[in-house]
C-alpha cells in the first residue's frame, strides 16, 4: 500500500529507545538492497538520527525532504554516503511524536534521483500514525496487547474526551482544539492526559491507534 502511494526503494523504521539517539531499527528494501547492512549503517550513524530529529522538530513536525550528498548536515555522513553508493538520492522523512513534543518513531524513505517532491510528503503525514501502529504490531508479533488493555477493561471515555480524540486524530494541536471547542489549551491538555491514562498509552499517536483498534473512535 505504501509503495502505491509513495514510490520508494528503501524504508527505514526507527522507534526511540531510552536514550535520545538510541533507536530500534528495521529496514525494508528492494531485492537488490541488503536491508540489514543499510539498517546497521542507519543505527550507527547517530549524528544522522540527531540531525533528523532536530530538523523535524524545528519544522514543527512537517515532513523533511532532502537530497543525499547535499550541503545540509542531514545529507552528509555514513548513512547518506550509503544511500549514494546504492544510487539513491531523494530522501523523505516523517514520524510520530508524544504529548511532550518528543519524536517517538521516524520513517525514512529513499528513492532514485528526482522521484520525491513536496507533494509526496502529504500522504506520509496522513499515514505515519498507522505506519507506527502497524510496525509496533509486527514487533510484538500480533495485536497490541502488551498492556492487557481490552475494550471491556478501558475506562469509558466521556463525550468530550472522544471529541478531543477525534481532533487529535485529525492532527490538531492542543491550542487548535481549544480554539475549536472554545476551551483553554490547558483544559485540553488535562483531557488528553485523562485519555492517555484511560487507554493506558504513552502518547497521542498511541492513543489514536488504541482507540481505532478498540473501535472507540469512529472514522
C-alpha positions in Angstrom: 0.0 0.0 0.0 2.8 2.5 0.9 4.6 1.8 -2.3 1.4 2.6 -4.3 1.2 6.0 -2.5 4.9 6.9 -2.4 7.4 5.2 -4.8 10.5 4.2 -2.9 13.3 1.7 -2.9 14.0 1.8 0.9 12.1 2.2 4.1 13.8 2.6 7.4 11.5 2.3 10.5 13.0 3.6 13.8 11.5 3.9 17.2 13.2 5.8 20.0 14.8 3.9 22.9 15.7 5.0 26.4 18.4 7.4 25.1 17.6 10.2 22.5 19.9 8.8 19.9 19.1 5.1 20.6 16.6 3.7 18.1 15.3 0.2 17.4 15.6 -0.1 13.6 14.1 -2.2 10.9 14.8 -1.8 7.2 12.7 -2.9 4.3 14.2 -2.6 0.8 14.0 -3.7 -2.8 15.5 -7.1 -3.6 18.8 -5.6 -4.8 19.5 -3.9 -1.5 20.8 -5.6 1.7 18.4 -4.2 4.3 20.5 -5.5 7.3 23.5 -3.6 6.1 21.6 -0.3 5.4 19.8 -0.7 8.8 23.1 -1.1 10.6 24.6 2.0 8.9 21.5 4.0 10.0 21.7 2.7 13.5 25.4 3.5 13.9 25.0 7.0 12.3 23.8 8.6 15.5 24.6 12.1 14.1 22.1 11.5 11.2 19.3 10.5 13.7 20.1 13.5 15.9 20.1 15.9 12.9 16.9 14.4 11.5 15.0 14.5 14.8 16.2 18.1 15.4 15.3 19.3 11.9 11.9 17.5 12.0 11.1 19.1 15.4 12.2 22.6 14.3 10.0 22.3 11.3 7.1 21.8 13.7 6.9 18.1 12.7 6.4 18.7 8.9 8.0 16.0 6.7 11.7 16.6 5.9 12.7 16.3 2.2 16.4 16.4 1.1 18.9 15.0 -1.3 21.7 12.7 -0.1 25.1 14.4 -0.8 23.7 17.9 -0.5 25.2 20.7 1.7 23.0 20.3 4.8 24.2 18.2 7.7 21.4 15.6 7.1 22.8 15.0 3.6 26.3 14.0 4.8 27.7 11.2 7.0 27.8 7.4 6.7 24.0 6.8 6.1 23.8 9.4 3.3 27.0 8.0 1.8 25.5 4.5 1.8 22.4 5.8 0.0 24.6 7.5 -2.6 26.6 4.3 -3.1 23.3 2.5 -3.8 22.3 5.1 -6.3 19.6 6.6 -4.1 19.4 10.4 -3.7 15.9 11.5 -2.7 15.0 11.2 1.0 11.7 11.8 2.7 11.3 11.5 6.4 8.4 11.9 8.9 7.3 10.2 12.1 5.3 10.4 15.3 5.8 12.3 18.5 4.5 12.2 22.0 2.5 14.7 24.1 5.7 16.4 25.2 6.7 17.1 21.5 9.5 14.4 21.5 10.0 12.2 18.5 8.7 8.6 19.1 9.2 7.0 15.7 10.8 8.0 12.4 10.2 6.7 9.0 12.8 7.4 6.3 12.1 6.6 2.7 14.7 6.8 0.0 14.5 6.5 -3.8 16.3 7.2 -7.0 17.1 10.8 -8.0 14.2 13.0 -8.9 11.4 10.8 -7.5 10.5 12.8 -4.4 8.8 16.1 -4.2 7.0 18.1 -1.5 3.6 16.9 -2.8 4.5 13.3 -1.8 5.2 14.4 1.7 1.4 14.9 2.4 0.5 11.2 2.1 3.3 10.3 4.6 1.9 12.8 7.1 -1.5 11.1 6.9 -0.4 7.6 7.3 2.6 8.0 9.7 0.4 7.1 12.8 -0.9 4.0 11.1 2.7 3.0 10.0 3.7 3.4 13.6 0.9 1.2 14.8 1.4 -1.5 12.1 5.1 -1.6 12.8 4.7 -1.9 16.5 2.2 -4.7 16.0 4.8 -6.5 13.8 7.4 -6.1 16.5 5.1 -7.6 19.1 4.1 -10.5 16.8 0.4 -9.7 16.9 -2.1 -7.1 18.2 -1.1 -4.5 20.7 -1.9 -6.5 23.8 1.2 -5.9 25.9 -0.7 -3.7 28.4 -3.6 -6.1 28.8 -6.0 -3.5 27.5 -9.3 -4.6 26.0 -12.4 -2.8 25.1 -14.0 -4.1 28.3 -11.1 -3.0 30.6 -10.8 0.6 29.2 -12.5 3.2 31.4 -15.3 4.8 29.3 -14.2 8.0 27.6 -16.5 10.9 28.1 -18.2 12.6 25.1 -15.8 15.5 25.5 -12.7 13.1 25.6 -13.9 11.4 22.4 -14.4 14.7 20.7 -10.9 15.8 21.6 -9.5 12.4 20.5 -11.2 12.9 17.1 -9.4 16.2 16.7 -6.1 14.7 17.7 -6.7 12.1 15.0 -7.0 14.9 12.6 -3.6 16.3 13.7 -4.8 19.3 15.7 -2.7 20.7 18.5 -4.0 21.5 22.0 -4.2 25.1 21.1 -6.1 24.4 17.9 -8.5 22.1 19.7 -9.1 24.6 22.4 -9.9 27.3 19.8 -12.3 25.0 18.0 -14.1 23.9 21.2 -14.0 27.2 23.0 -11.9 26.0 25.9 -8.3 26.7 27.1 -5.3 24.7 25.9 -4.7 23.8 29.5 -8.1 22.2 29.7 -7.5 20.3 26.5 -4.1 19.1 28.0 -5.9 17.9 31.1 -8.4 15.9 28.9 -5.5 14.5 26.8 -3.8 13.2 30.0 -7.0 11.5 31.1 -7.4 9.9 27.7 -3.8 8.6 27.8 -4.4 7.2 31.3 -7.7 5.6 30.4 -6.3 3.9 27.3 -3.0 3.0 29.1 -0.8 4.5 26.4 2.2 6.9 26.5 1.4 9.4 23.8 -1.3 10.9 21.5 -0.3 8.7 18.5 -0.7 5.6 20.5 -4.0 6.9 21.9 -5.4 7.2 18.4 -4.1 3.8 17.4 -5.5 2.2 20.5 -8.9 3.9 20.1 -9.1 2.7 16.5 -8.1 -0.8 17.5 -10.8 -0.9 20.2 -13.3 0.8 18.0 -13.8 3.6 20.5 -13.0 6.2 17.7 -15.3 6.3 14.7 -13.7 7.4 11.5 
